[in-house]
Amino acid sequence: MIKISQKLKSQLWWLIISVDYDYSRITIAEHDITDEVLTLWLEDKQDFKNSIDECLQVDIRIRDLARIIKAENLNSYEGTKLHPTKNFAYKARIEINTPLQWYKEDASSPEQQWTREAVLKALLTQLVEEGAASDYTY
């Protein structure tokens, strides 16, 4: 689960409203990664901004990025392993590298882009699900 401040929730809802609830119009204009956060600048595909200062800045904690990479199996593939003592083969997920090392060192540019899009999708999904859950009365 991604930690979303109340201010960011409000800003994301305004962005969603501005794209007429067409989530496919929300795009990542720019990104940056440090040892602590992945920063995404979001904008409407049909209303490109002149600078990233006009885009919505979203900071994702690195541990949330790692959790999404692992959950989406982006840093692994399905392959065959040989049991070390019993000499039989079995199918398993084979991890290429730890999630963050994979993203920084092993992932190609398209794979890094897919990862950032997976983060955006997870963020928007969580926002909508939390909004729906808070609207539901018991």
Secondary structure, DSSP 8 states (H G I E B T S, - for coil): -----HHHHHHHHHHHHHTTT-GGGEEEEEEEE-SSEEEEEEEETTB--SSGGGSEEEEEEHHHHHHHHHHTTTTEEEEEEE-TTT--EEEEEEESS-HHHIIIII--HHHHHHHHHHHHHHHHHHHHHHHHHHH---
